[in-house]
Amino acid sequence: MTSVETTVVKVGIADLKIIQFPQLIRTSGLGSCVGTVIYDEKKEIAGLSHVLLPNSQQGKQTNTNPYKYADTAIPYLYQELIKRGAEESSLKAKLAGGAQMFQLRTGTDMMRIGPRNVESVEQALTELGVPIVSKDVGGNVGRTIEFDPRSKLLAVRKINQESMMI
């Protein structure tokens, strides 16, 4: 059996990328941000979005980075996967992040960035018809995630905790 050398593609904050095996895809710095992997369960293709904020309508500029917001990044990621040969009916999603990184003394919803990011990602995936098969969200610790499009496993490393596979 021959071994395949894998490479890791890194996704920054407010960014997204598409990969195909033997590439793996990783993002770090997921505090209140959400990392969303959409992958084709039959093919070895996947994409990862690292969203910073839930809603592009709250942005102050008109020509902002669409990858920054859940409501624009997730549909874009979906369309890019379809363009690259993924089958709509075979797409699945996994997500991680959305922590509440700071204790809040106010009752304002605006400061619940992490939970609002998760809600916005879930809404976008539902609207696209992409089922979420697993997630590790919430809490108050940061995460790093890495996805393997062959095994379909998402490795989640939380600060000062054991890694887990979802």
C-alpha positions in Angstrom: 0.0 0.0 0.0 1.4 3.4 -0.9 1.2 6.3 1.4 -0.2 9.6 0.3 1.4 12.8 1.4 -1.1 15.2 2.6 -0.8 19.0 2.8 -2.7 21.3 5.1 -4.4 24.3 3.7 -5.0 27.0 6.3 -8.0 29.3 6.3 -7.7 32.7 8.0 -10.4 34.7 9.8 -13.1 36.0 7.4 -11.8 33.6 4.8 -12.9 30.4 3.0 -11.2 27.8 0.9 -12.1 24.6 -1.0 -9.8 21.5 -1.0 -9.7 18.0 -2.4 -7.9 15.0 -0.9 -4.9 14.7 -0.3 -5.3 18.1 1.1 -6.6 18.7 4.6 -8.1 22.0 5.7 -7.6 23.8 9.0 -8.5 27.0 10.8 -7.6 28.3 14.2 -8.6 31.2 16.4 -12.3 30.1 16.6 -13.5 31.9 19.7 -16.8 33.5 18.9 -16.1 32.8 15.2 -17.6 29.7 13.6 -15.7 27.3 11.4 -18.1 25.5 9.0 -17.1 22.6 6.8 -19.3 21.6 4.0 -18.3 18.4 2.2 -19.5 15.9 -0.3 -20.1 12.6 1.4 -19.3 10.7 -1.8 -16.4 12.6 -3.1 -13.2 13.8 -1.5 -14.0 17.5 -1.8 -14.7 20.0 1.0 -14.7 23.6 1.9 -14.2 25.5 5.1 -15.5 29.0 6.1 -14.3 30.9 9.1 -17.0 33.5 9.8 -16.5 36.4 12.1 -20.0 37.9 12.4 -23.5 36.7 11.8 -25.1 39.2 9.5 -23.8 41.3 6.6 -26.7 43.8 7.0 -25.0 45.1 10.2 -21.8 45.9 8.3 -21.0 49.6 8.0 -19.5 49.5 4.5 -21.2 48.5 1.3 -18.4 46.5 -0.3 -17.3 44.4 2.7 -15.7 41.0 2.6 -18.5 38.5 2.1 -16.5 35.7 3.8 -16.7 37.7 7.1 -20.4 37.1 7.6 -22.3 33.8 8.0 -25.3 34.9 5.9 -23.0 35.5 2.9 -20.1 33.2 3.4 -22.1 30.0 3.7 -24.1 30.4 0.5 -20.9 31.3 -1.3 -19.1 28.2 0.0 -22.0 26.1 -1.1 -22.0 27.5 -4.6 -18.2 27.1 -5.0 -18.4 23.4 -4.0 -21.2 22.9 -6.6 -19.0 24.6 -9.3 -16.2 22.3 -8.5 -18.2 19.1 -8.9 -19.8 18.5 -5.6 -23.3 17.0 -5.7 -26.0 19.0 -4.0 -27.7 15.9 -2.6 -24.5 14.6 -1.1 -23.5 17.8 0.8 -23.2 17.6 4.6 -21.9 20.1 7.2 -20.0 20.1 10.4 -19.3 23.1 12.5 -17.4 24.3 15.6 -16.8 27.5 17.5 -19.3 30.1 18.5 -18.0 30.4 22.1 -19.1 33.2 24.4 -15.6 34.4 25.1 -16.4 37.1 27.6 -18.8 37.3 30.5 -21.5 39.9 29.8 -23.1 42.1 32.4 -25.6 43.6 29.9 -28.6 41.8 28.5 -28.0 43.0 25.0 -28.3 40.5 22.2 -25.6 42.4 20.2 -22.8 41.1 22.4 -23.8 37.5 22.1 -21.6 37.2 19.0 -20.8 33.5 19.3 -24.3 32.2 19.8 -25.6 34.5 17.1 -22.9 33.3 14.7 -24.0 29.7 15.3 -27.6 30.6 14.7 -26.8 32.4 11.5 -24.7 29.5 10.2 -27.4 27.0 11.0 -30.1 29.1 9.3 -28.0 29.5 6.2 -27.3 25.7 6.0 -31.0 25.0 6.6 -32.0 27.4 3.8 -29.5 25.6 1.5 -30.8 22.2 2.5 -27.5 21.0 3.9 -27.9 18.9 6.9 -25.6 19.4 9.9 -24.3 16.0 10.9 -22.2 17.1 13.9 -21.1 20.2 15.8 -19.1 21.3 18.7 -20.3 24.8 19.6 -20.7 27.2 22.5 -18.8 27.2 25.8 -16.2 29.7 26.5 -12.9 28.3 25.0 -11.3 28.8 21.7 -10.9 26.0 19.1 -8.7 24.9 16.2 -10.3 22.5 13.7 -8.9 20.3 10.9 -11.0 18.4 8.3 -10.0 15.4 6.3 -12.2 15.0 3.1 -11.3 11.3 2.8 -12.3 10.2 6.3 -14.9 13.0 6.7 -13.7 13.5 10.3 -13.4 16.9 11.8 -10.7 17.1 14.5 -11.5 19.7 17.2 -8.9 20.9 19.6 -10.0 23.1 22.4 -7.6 25.2 24.5 -6.3 23.1 27.5 -8.5 20.2 26.6 -8.2 16.8 24.8 -8.8 16.8 21.0 -11.9 15.1 19.7 -13.2 13.9 16.4 -16.7 14.7 15.2 
